[in-house]
Amino acid sequence: MGLEHHRVVITAGGRDFGRTLALRFAARGAEVHLSARTLEAAARVRDEILAQGHEADRVHAYACDLADPASVREFAAAVAARTDRVDVLLNNGSRYQHGPDLLTASDEDVVDTLASGATGTVLVTKAFLPLLLNSDKPDIVTMVSGCGESGHHRSDAHDAFYAAKSAQAGFTGILSRRLREHGVRVISLYPPDFDNHDPLSPEWEGAPRTAKDPLTAQSLVDCIFFAVGQPRDCFIKSFHFEQV
């Protein structure tokens, strides 16, 4: 599936799975607008994409602190200054907080975890919705987590992370229903822990992907490409995965 006609926004694209998303969407030909908490982090990934031969006017880096409403608004305004539409919004940003004991995280850690994952997802979606509504193929893709599934308890993530992911699940659930009449598909992924191989390394193509192996970033990206590539009458609401 080629994505030459797609304009894609990716939050938290400066490292880990956000970097993977940025590299893989660019490899499919998409115009990529990626953010990170610092401009330097986003620019490093932009430079990696350019080094792969992507056109300079089709990859853009921005700073965005998802916990800061003003920063989210500035990010959306900067993208709007470059394009009149967004076809895919990838809500990837969410701070991870480890620790199965509620008392192990500071109040500041709790606030930041909830703000980046829950509030940040709502604010980014709200800020970019006008640009999405200008598209004839708008998709909102949110990386939730198995921690956002009802009854999930197998992660060592902190309670605040569970709370943030549950909030994302509730938000995308109602958003899917309310935006359908506008032609906007809302797609959520609920992966367990997964192996995120570097897309620029030999491991990307050579990673084992059998039934006995952990879920890979390759498979998650394939799910996203599959969902956004479907005809517009096909609304895939969510992907849920077995945990090894």
N, C-alpha and C positions, 0 to 999 in steps of 0.2 A: 504494500500500500504506500503510494507516494503522498507526501503531505506538502507539496510545493505551494499549494494555495491556502494553507492554514497559517494563521497567526496565533502563536501560542504564548501564554504567560505562565511562568513557573515561579512559585515562591520557594524560598530556601533552596535556591539552585546553586549555592556556592560549594556544597560538599555532599558527600554521602549519596543518598538516593536522588536528591534534587539535582546534583551534578549528572548522575546517570540519565535522568529524564532529559536534561538539557542537551546532552551529547547525542542521545538516541533520537530525539525529535529533530535535531539539526541534521543528523545523518539521513533522515527520511526527507529532508528538503524543506522543513518548516521554517518560517520566520520566528525566531525565538526571542522573547523578552524575559530575562531571568533576573531575579532579585536575590539578595543575600542581606544579612544584617549590616555588613559593611560593603562599600562599593569595591574595595580591593578584592574581597572574596568573589564577588560576582564577576569582576573584570578578569580574574584568573581563569575562570571557566570560559568566559567569552573568548579569551585568547587561545585556549585549547581548541575551541570550536573553529576559530579562524585558521588555526594551524592544520586543521583537517581539510581545508579548502573551501569552507563556507564563505559566502559573500559577506563583505563587511557591513553592508547596509541591511543585512537580514539576521543580525544577532546583536542584541543590545543588553547592557548591564545596568542595574539600578541598585541603590541602597534602599532597604525597607526593613524597619523594625516592626514586626507584626504586633507587638504589644503597645505600639504608639499610634493612636488614631491619626495624628497629623502626618506621620511618616507614611502610613497606608494611603492617605489622600494624595500626598505628593507623588508617590509611586504611580498611582492610577493616572494622575494628571500628566506625568512625564510620558507614560505610554500613549495617552490620548493625543499628545502633541506630535507623535510619530505615526499614528494610525487611527483610522476612523472605526475600526472594528477589532474584536478579539473573537477567535473561533473556538479556542480551547483555553480554559482557565484550570491550571493544575494547582490545587491547594495541597502543597506538600509540606509547608512549614508547620512545625510543632515541636516545642522543646521537650526532650525526653528527661524524665526524672526517675532515677533508680531508687529502690528502697521499699521493701514490703512493710515497713513500720511507719505509720503516719507521723511519728515524732522525729523521724530522721531528717526531714526537710525543714528548712527555715521558712518563716512566713514569706520572705521575699521569694524563695524558690517556688513556693506554692502559687503565689500571685503570678509570677512570670510564666510558670507552666500553663496555668489556666488562660492567661492573657494571650500567649502566643498560639496555643492550640485551639481554644474555643473562641475567644473574642476575636483573635486575628483572622480566623477562617470566616467568621460572619462579616467582619469589616471589609476584608479583601473582596469577598463575593459581592457585597453591596456596592463597593466602589467600582468594580468592573462590570456590573450588570448592564449599565447603559451601553457599553461597548459590545458586550455579548449580544444584546438585543439588536444590534446593527448587523449581526452576522446571519447568513442563511443556513448555518450549520453549527449553532452554538452548543458547546458541551462544557459542563463543570465537572471536573474529576477531583475527588478528594481522597487523599491517602488517610484513611481513618486508622484502624489497627484492630487486631483481634480483641484488644482491650476495650473496644467500643461495643462489643457484642454482649447482649444480655447474658448474665451468668458466667462470663469468662473469668477465670481465676488462676490461670497457669503462668502468668507473667510475674517477674519480680519487679515490675514497674511500681512506682509510688502511687498511692491513692489519688494524688492530684492529677497524675497522668491518666489514670482510669477515668477520672471526672472529666478531663478535657476531651478525651476520646468519646465518651458517652455523649457529651454535648455536641460534638461534631456529628455523631450518628443521628441525634435527634434533629439537628438543624438540616442536614441533607435529606433526611426522610421527609420532612414537611415541605422542603424546597422542591423536591422532585414532583410532588403532587401539584404544588401551586404554580410552578413554572412550565408545566407541560403544555398548557393552553397557549403559551408563547413560543412553543417549539424548542425550549431549552431542555436538554437532557442533563440529568444530575446523576452522576455515576460515582459510587463509593466503593473503595477497596478495603477489606478487613484482613490483612495478612497477619500471620504470626511472625516471630522473628525469621528473617530470611538472609541469605547470603547475597551481599551486594558486591559482585565482582567489578573491577575497573573495566569500563567499556573499551578502554584503549589498550588493554592488556590481552595476552593470549588466553587468559582464563575466561574471558567473555565468551568465546566460541567453544572452548574446551571444557567448560564446567560440567560435571556430571548432573544429569537431570532425570534420574530414574525415580521410581516410586519409593525407594529407600533413602533418597537424598532430601536434604532440606529444600524448601522453596527458594528459588533464585530470583534475583532482580530481573533476569532475562524474562522469566515467565510473567512477572508483574507487568513489565513493559509490554509484553505481547498481549496481555489482557486489555490494557489500555488502548493499544493500537486496534485490537479487534473491536472494542466497544465504539470508538469514535469512527471506525470505518463502516459501521452498519448503516443501512438505509434509514431515513429519518422517521419511518414508522416503527423502528425497533428501539425501544427505550429499555436498556439494560440498567436496572436500578443499582445492583450491587454485585460484588464478587466476594464470596466467602471461601475460606481455604481450610483443609484439614491440617492440624498441627501434628508434626512428627513427634 
